[in-house]
Amino acid sequence: MKFNNRENRCISFEGQELWISRSVTVLAVLIFVVGEQKLENAYVPLGKRGIALPDEVGKWGLPGGYLDFDETAGGAVQREIWEELGLNVLALHKVHGFVGQLDQPYSVFSEPRRRQNVTLRFPLMFVMADGTILPELNPQVGEDEVAEARWFGLREAMEMELAFEHQRIMEDCLAGYFSDQGVLLK
């Protein structure tokens, strides 16, 4: 997959670090269910934040990043999943059951205390047949950005202290968006 991704630009001004290129991020709440729709059959791919990142280094987190000027929000979430996990969501969408939207976010979160001001959240769930093996994770960025990518049981991931409180965001998506779509993992 090829994307036209631009670097973040940062300047120092009066002792402060200012990010001037992008302020909107996308976040994929990516869940895979293998077989019966139960919590113990649900898995989430997480990336361990590398040393080149400005915050939460060494913590596990959901795939996400900045929206470029020349891409849609849906294009950005697909690109971030590809870059950070090596998963082609369009190809997976063709093969497995899918709950979610790739073109519009479910929720818009704004809290201008961090480097971004607005985060567009995309809850995405793939429902796979019983016995299906989870796809291989193969980050397309350097280890300084994503040190490692691994599958975790959803229950385990929600009990971890993830970067940027991603465990809370997963809980919100399960109780809100996925519940509204009729997906209840018990």
Secondary structure, 3 states (H helix, E strand, C coil): CCCCCCCCCEEEECCEEEECCCCEEEEEEEEEEECCCCHHHEEEEEEEECCCCCCCCCCEECCEEECCCCCCHHHHHHHHHHHHHCCCHHHHHHHCEEEECCCCCCEEEECCCCCCCEEEEEEEEEEECCCCCCCCCCCCCCCCCEEEEEEEEHHHHHHCCCHHHHHHHHHHHHHHHHHHCCCCCC
